[in-house]
Structure formats: C-alpha cells, structure tokens
Amino acid sequence: MSGLGLGLALGNGLSRAAAADVSSDIVAWGDSLTQGVGASAAAFSYPAVAAGLFSPPRDIVIRGNGGQGSQSIAIRQGGLPLLISVANNVIPAWEPAASPQFWGFDTGADGFIVQWTGTRTWANGALTGRKTSGAAWGGVGRAVSIATGKLVIVEFDLLAVDPGLGLQVGLLSGGSWGLASDRGYPTSPGHYKFSFVTNKVCDTLAIVGFATGVTGDFTLDNVSLTVFDAQVAVAVTARNNNILTSGGAYTGTTSGFVAGVEGTITTDASGNWTFHRESTGPDVPVPADALFTIAETAQLRPRIAWIWSGRNDYIASATVKANIAAMIASLGHTRFLVASVLNASGEGTGSSALDTITALNADLAGLYGRRFVDLRAALLANHNGSSGDLEDIAAGIPPRSLRSDNIHLSDAGYAVVAGVMQAATVARGW
C-alpha cells in the first residue's frame, strides 16, 4: 500500500518470502511531507532525491500518505495493530476456477514486445526491458484478454534492475492504465506478487520502468498471470483506524491476513472497506475486532526506518510520542531516524502552535539523541538571504523560498531534507 494510493493494485509490491536480515535499504514513513506534496514531480520528493545521494544509490520505499496522523502511520508501519470486523463475522468459502498462464522465456520472448518506449531483448532464458530517458514509462508488455470484474494475480522474478529505476506493473485498457494509479512498484531484485481486480476490460499486461530522465534495464523471468472467474468479497463493518486515506480522499489498499485468510482490503470513495479473499478454502469465522496483519510490514521492517510523523496531530504531543515509540519498538533493530515536526507559515514566534511543536521536538530529541534529526533547524539555516526569507526566519518559520505553500516544501526544500537525512544515515555508519 502505497503511500500514494494504489487503487486497483491489490498487491503490496513486495515479496511475500521471509524478511531478510537488516539491510542498508531504507523505508520512509510519514504524511504528505514524506509523500512529497508540493514538489514539482514525485521524483523530487525527499526520499526519491535522497536515494540518489548515496553511492551507490539505495533503494528507498516511500510510505507517505497525505493528511495522516501519527496513529495511522504507526498502524501502516506495524507498530500499532489494525483491528477489523467483517459482515456476519465470517469470510465465506472460496474455491474459484482459474485460468493460469506462464512465461518462462526458455525458448524466446513468449509474445512480450516493447511497451511504449525502449527495447526488449531475450537471452539466456530471461527477458530484459529497457526504459529510455525521453519518456515517463518504457519496458515490455504482452497482449491479454481479461473481462471486467476479474481477480488477476501477476507474479514474476525480477532478476536485476538498474539503480534509480523502479518498475510499474499493471493492466492496460486501450493503451492506458486501468485506473490512474493502479500499479505495483518493485524497485529491487526479488520475487513479486501483485493482485488486481479489473474494473474494465484489459488487453495488455505491462511491466515497465519509470523514472523521469532515466535510462535503465530490468530483467525478468518466470512471469505468470492467473485470472480467477470469481472472488469472495465481504464488507468490513468496523475498524479501529482508517488507514486508506491520502490528501483528504479515501484511497489505497492494504494486503495481508485476518484469521489466517490472505486477502486485500479496498476502499470506495466514501470510505467503506471491503475484504477480498485471495486464498482458497472453507468458511472461516472472524471474531469482532480481529487483528489484520499487513503483509508488507514484515517485508519493510529490516530496512533503515526514516520516521517523519506528528505534523497532523502535534497538538496531542503525548500521543505522537507514544505512536513513534511503538513504531520503533516494532523494528527489532536500532537503525532509525526520527525527524522533527515542522511549523507552518501561520505558526511563528509567540504562537501556541510553535510552543507546542518546539516542546514536542525537544522531547523527541531527548528521547532519541543522535537518531533525532532536526529538519526544522536545517530548513531555517538554508534561507536564501532575501527579505521574505529573513522575515520568516525572524518569526521562526521555515523560509518561503523552500516552501510551496504554508507547510509543504518546494523541490529546493525537499532537497535540503534529502541531504540532511542522507548525511545523518551515513554519519551513523548505516
């Protein structure tokens, strides 16, 4: 689930194999500031910029959802539980008919062609796609024929991917994505599984690279696509937090397990949740307020964690601190950074908001010491000397040259944050 709403894409985009040992890869948790709201493009969000500052570049998964408070962020991260109830306290049985297809590339490209831009080559039992720098997407695609209302599961082995290049995986209809953001996002080698529920007739399976201005290759093997004729869906009647939000809209999905049943929760535009069963079997009783285990939490837990949380509920400082502490306790390692809360343009010197934020940041600094990163101070120190910036600095407000609005940052502001977070990570030897 992406910090950016994945709509149709039901998979979490990460291998469901057991989590690896603690790695040098990173996951950035947060709200709209982590998501990159205000940047001119997603490539200028602070985690995306920071990835390229490491040598060699590192894989950074961005998990920022606009408008979310620290509890929602902590639940998505796995520090706090997600509890749900389903209609009639049961997940109905599911024994679907399936139509599997498999492409192993042992003797050729198996019908995969260039999708949009780039090249497609076959060698040594694997398929390599290339995205060129002049387009937003480019890679490989294959004709399929899938009716609306079908559950589609796509799996493949990503053998290699060039640094700085991510993939987008999805189904196309008439040359366009099934929905605007319905795609999975693998960024490093591994086995991947994505699930989709089609809301229109789809004619192409697309696996393409994305990254503005980047040329890069990726190599695939063992691609499979399974279309199920029917899928069990059951209404979620209660939950302890609505994590499927971003920027004030109900959006996104989350995949995982409840009562031992694998599936994905989706939301409609009114915030109503539905659990889609993805594992076969008989009826399964589900008690009220059952634990829903989010699949990606175990996958992301071994990564270095960058936590930038609390802007949207800083007024409840004790809750923010408790939720951040829960996130850290769930990691099982000590490679994390906690970033300071920012104040907005109307929250300058003498305001109760700044007093509260200053006290909260002081508490976080005291709790986490060298793992606390004062992004607010870094932004204040990087003003451009203009009269407007100096006016902001005098009021204790991050300078306007680094902001796109009253709180969100510009490309220049996110670049400052990226540099500070990258430097803090390297300085700690991670």
N, C-alpha and C positions, 0 to 999 in steps of 0.2 A: 504494500500500500504505500502507495506513494504519498510523500508529502504533497506532490502535485497530483490531483485526482486522476485515477486511472479508469474511471467509468466502466467500460465494458471488460477490461482486462481483469480477470479474477485472480490470476496468479500473483504471487508476491515477487516474482522475478529473481528468486534466489534458490539455489539448490536446496533440496529437502534432505540431503545427506547430513550426517552428523557434523556439528560445527567443528571447525579446525581449531588448532591451538591459537593462542593470542597472536595477532598478526600486526603488521605495520599499516594495514589498510585502515580507513577511518570511516566513521558514520557521524554525520552532523544532525543533531536533534534540535528542534526548535519550532518557531512560529513563522510568521511572514518574513522576518528578518533573515532567517535561515533559508527560507524558500527563495528569497531574492526579489521580493516585491519592490518595485521602484527601479530595478535595473533595466537597462535597455533590451536585454535578452537573457534567457536562462543561463547562457554561458558566462554571464558576468555576475551571477550570484557568488557570494563569498566562498562557498565550498568548491564550486567549479573553478574559480580563479586559483584557489589555494592548491588544488590538485596539481596544477602545472608548475607551482613554485618549488615542489620537491624535485630532487634529482636522484634517481629517475622519478617521473611523475607517479603519484599514488592514486589508487582507486578510492574515491570518496563518495559514499552513498549519501544523498541529500534527503533528509526526512524532516522537512519544514512544512507545516500546514498553517496557513494564514488564519489569524484570529483565535488560535487555540491557547487556552490557559495551561498552566503547568501540570494539572491533573491529566488532561487529555494527552499531553506529550508523554507523561510518565507511563500512562497505560499503553500507548503505542510502542513505547520503548521496552515495556515488560517489567518495569519497576513496580507498577501497581496492577491489580487484576482487572480484567474486563469480565463482568458478570452479565449473563443474559438469561431470559426466559423465552420459551417458544410456545406457539399455539398448542393447546391441548397437552402440553408437557410431553410431547413425543415427536421424534423425527421419523416420518413414515419410511417403510421399506423401499429399497430401490434395487431393481435387477434389470438394468437397461440393455437394449440391443445396441451394439456398437459397430461402427464401420471404420476399422483401422487402416491406415496407410503408413508405409515405412520406406524411407530412402536412405540407403547405406553407402551409396557412392562407390561401390566396389568396381563397377564397370563403366561409370560415366557420371554425368551431372544429373541424371534422373529427371530431366524436364525442367530444372531450375534455369532461369535466364536472368539477365541483368534487369534489375528493378530500378527505374528512374535514371540513375547515372552510375558510372563506374565500369567495372569489368567483372567477369565471372570466369574463374579457371578451375579445372579439375585436375588433380594429380595425387597419386599415392593413396587413393581411396578416401579422399577428403575434398570438400568444396570450399574454395576461397572467393569471397566477395571483396570488392574494393569500392569505397566511397571516395569520390574526388572532392576537391576543396570548393568547387564552384556551385555546389548545391546543398540544400539542407539535409537531404537523405540520399542514400545510394547503396545498393547492395544486390541481393538476389530475391527472386520471387518465383512462385510456381502456381500455375492455374489450378484452382479447386472449384468445386461446386457445392455450396453449403446453403441450405434454406434458412429462413429466419426462425428464431426460437430454438436453436440447437445449442447444446453444450459441446464445445470444441476444446480438446486438450492437445497442446503442442509441446513436445519435448525434443531436446537436442543436446549434443555435446558441443560446447564451444571450446575448441582446441587451442585457439590463440586469438588475441585481439591486440592491435597496436595501442600503445599508450595514448591516452587522450581521446580515444574513440569509444563511444558506447554504442549499443545496438538498440533498435526499436523493433519489437516483434508484434505482429498483429495481422488482422484480416482486412483485406481491402474490398471495397464495393465500388465498381466503376472507376477505379484508379485512385480512390480516396480512402483514407482510413474509415473503418466502420462508424466510429464516432471520433470527435476531435482529439481526444487524448486517451484512446483505449488501447494502450500498448504496454508491454513489459519492457524493462530496461536493464538487461545484463551488461556488465562492464568489465568482467574479468573471466578467465577460463573456468570451466566447470560444467556440471550437468544442470540443465534448467528445465523447469516445467511451468507452463502458463495455461490458464484456463480462460475461456471466453464463452459468453452467451450471446449469440448473434441476435441483433435486433433488425437485421435486414439481410437480404441475400448477399452472400460474399463470394467473390470469384477469384481471389488471389491470397495465398499465404506469403507474407512479406517479412524478410529478415534483412534489415538494412542498418548501415552505420549512420550515426548522426553526430554532428559537432560542427558548428559554423567555422568555415575556413580551414578545415582539417581534411587531409587525405590519409586514409588508413585502410589496412586489410583486416579481415577476420576470417577464421577458418572453422568450418562446421563438419560434423559427422553425425550419423545415426539420428536423422531427423524423423520424427513420427508425428502424425496428425490423426486423432481419433474423434469421430463425430458420433455423439450419442443421440438417439432418437427422442429421448425424453429425459427430464431431470426433475427430481423432487425438490420442491421449494416450500418452505414453511415460514410463516410470519414470526418475526421476533417481537414479542409483546412487551418486553421490558428490558432495560439495560441500565447500568449504573453511570454511564457516560456516553455521550455521542461523539465518538472519535472520527466519524465520517463527515467532517466539515473542513472547509478551507475558504478563506476570504468571505465568510458570511453565507456561503452556499453549502447545501448538503451534497457531498460528492465523495467519490472514492470507494474502495473496497478493502476488506481485510480477510485474509485466508488463514485457516487454522483448524482447530479441533474443539468440539464440545461433546462431552460424554463419549469420547473415543471415536466420534464420527468426523471424518475430514470434510471440509466444505468451505464455502466463501460467503461472507455477509456482504450484501449490496444495500444501497440506499436509493430511495427515489427522491425527487426534488422537494418533497415535503418532509423528509427526514424519517420516513418509515423504512425499517430494516427487513430484509428477507434473508434467510439462511438457505443456501443452495447446496444440497448434498452432492459430494463428489466421490464417495466411496460406497460400494455396493454392500447390501446386507439387509437383515430384517428390521422391523420396527425397533427403535431404541428410545427408552424412556429418558427424559431430561428433567431433572428437578428444577424448581424455580431458582433463579439466581445462580445458575451453573457457571463454572469457570470456562471461558472461551480462551484457549491458548493460541495466541497469534504466532503463526509459523515462523515469520521472519525474525522474531526476537532472538531465537537461539542462533540463527544464522549471523545476525549482526553483533551479538554480544561479544565475540572475541576481538572485535575491532577497537581501535582507539576511539573513545567517545568524546565528541565535542558537544557540550550541552549549553545552549543559549535559551534559557527559559525564564518566564516570570514577567515579561513585559505586559501581558494582557491581564494579569491578576496580581500585580505587585502590591496592590493595596492590602491583600491578605498575605503579608510577608511570612508569617509563620507557616502557612500552607505551602507557599512557594518553596521555602527551605526544606520542609518535610518531603515534598514531592521530588525535589532534586536529590535529597539524601536517599530516597527509595530507588531512584534510577541508578545511583552509584552503587548501592548495596547489591543490586541485581547483577552487576557486571561480572563479579568474580575475579577482577583484576583491578589495578590501580592506575591504568593508563587512561586518564580522562582529564579534560579541561572544562572548567565552569566559567562562562563568560558573564560579565557584568550586565545588569539591566540598564537600558538607555532611557533618558528622559526626552520628552517631545518639546517642540518649539514653544508651547504654552506653559511649560513646566520649568521655569527658570528660577533663579535665586530668590528665596523668600517664599516660594510656593510650597504648600504642604506635600504636593506630589514629589518634588525634588527632595524634600526632607525624608520622606518615606523611602524613596529609591536609594538615597545616599546611605541611610541606615541599613537597608537590605544588602547593598553591595559591601558595606563594611562587615556585616555578619558573614557573608559568603567568603570574603577574603580571609576572615578569621578562621572559618571552618576548613577552607581548602588550601590556604597558604600558596605554595608555588604552583598549585594547579588552578588557581584563580587567575583569570586574565581580565584586566581592566580595559575593556574595549572603549568604554566611555572616555576614559582619560586619553587613550590613543587617538580617538577622533578629535577631542579638544586640542590635542597637540599638533594636529595636522591641518590647521587652518591655513588659508592662503594669504593672510595679511590684509584682505580687503576690509572696507569699513563694515560691510554686512557681517562678515565672519567675526571681526573683532567685537562687534555688538553682541553676537551670540556668545562668544567666549566670555565676555564680561558678565553675561547672565547665566553662565554655566550650562549652556545649551550646545550640543554638537553643531558645528558650523554649517551654515546653509549651503556652502559650496560642496559639502559631502552628503547632502540630503536631497531626496527627490520630492519630499513633502514634509509634513510636520514631524514624522518619526522614521519613515523608511529612507534608506540610503540610496545614493546615486551609484553609478559604476565606480566613480572615484572613491566613494565611501566604502563600498564593499571591497575594493582593492586594499584599502587600509586594513580592514578587518581580516582579509585573507592573509596579508603579510604578517600581521601580529599573531594569528593563530598558527600559521605555519612555523614561524620563528619560535614560538613557545613550545611547540611539539619537538622541534629539532633540539632546542636547548635542554630539554629533559631527556635526550638520548633515545627517543622513541622512533 
